[in-house]
């Protein structure tokens, strides 16, 4: 009899434990997956500096040699304001010319650009690391005219319009390509006894790098 009572007690404890274990299993929490975190959008905001190279394709009026193709080297500084997918900014650049050759036509008067600079606004649309933009503003430069014996240089101002694309390589470094059309109008040059009215337009193609702070 003394053995039967402890065994009966153990049996009752096991009987009551089975529903409790089943209830614990029923209350088991489902597996939790880590929350999705969207990647951080690329930030175009801020001040930047950079350098560029490219080609300048000059077209002249009022001289015998009508064209000149040149290599450009220069730099730029600017500031971007990035709002959502829209970007607005200002940029100033300066390109040194005079590293090319004129047209093959010989004799007569000629002209070439010594440098060209711009101060322009730009506005565009961003696709994360890719920026596509248009630009326009003030252009200025130095025109040199010559008749083979006498040469004179004069500064001119005009306008620039263009478009470009820029891609963010790292958080601070980006690469760009840009096209500019520059018109500096016409001006009179007194070459010896002859007064020559020279006009110039330029097609500029640039590739460069910007570092944003």
Protein Blocks (a to p, Z undefined) as FASTA:
>chain_A
ZZmmmmmmmmmmmmmmmmmmmmmmmmpccdddddddddddddfedcddddddddddddde
hiablbdcdddddddddddddehjbccddddddddehiaccdfbeghjddddfbdcdddd
dddddehjaccddddddddddddddehjaccddddddddddddddddfblmbccdddddd
ddebjadddehjbccddddddddddddddddZZ
